[in-house]
């Protein structure tokens, strides 16, 4: 499949340096790249790795109303030595570094937060199952990658079929832990080394739509979730006998997404379905 992309370069008044820097007049220059996928984009995630050839890697997932869907890894060609060269074109700067089939659309895509030396370059996707993919250079020397499926994890102990997963959350303090939420009212915490569930709990009275880990070394066992029952609930892996409902919508309207403040763990943000409001 050929990648179709275009890039447009928008300049604010006057000249300027590449990438938003300023020059004598204090003006700035912006580069805006637009990648056009061959399908509707439904999910995306940036890579965390610091290596020079991995700093611009964007994973995107398709939304096609059929079984066969797709994930692409998008990279950008190296910047020109002389960005002011009038002969240089900013079109066609994004390219598909890897592409692999995915059953059903990905409800969420995440790269591993582990950027330590020797850590595996992993990508997680949720949908009908939790899947782990490893990325590696394909050896062709043109910046392309090979994707290999490392694991397919099923949160249903009694069937080969998994209840659809609505979201995933990767523990940044302990990258061996990944959490998933499901329409079957459960949250499952996965041990990636063992490739099995560490624990599974009934988290809500109805479907669970999202979950997020608390930030900070002292909070690595704490996560929260939201769901169709209109509540935000907090859990601690060290004491799963109890959970805390920290917020409920007035008429128990479903809450769709949840995000934890990475700078101050006292703040959570969420919003409910078909609402203009965000609750913090």
Secondary structure, DSSP 8 states (H G I E B T S, - for coil): ---EEEEE--B-SS---GGG-B-TT--BB--EEEEE-SSEEEEEEE----SGGGSSEEEEEEE-SSSEEEEEEEEE----S-TT-TT---TT-EEEEEEEEEES--SEEEE----STT---EEEEESSSEEEEEEEE-SSSSS-EEEEEEEEE-S-TT-SS---EEEEEE-SSSTTEEEEEETTSEEEEEETTTTEEEEEEE--SS-EEEEEE--SGGGTTEEEEEETTSEEEEEETT-TT--EEEEE-TT---EEEEEE-SS-TT-EEEEETT-S-EE-
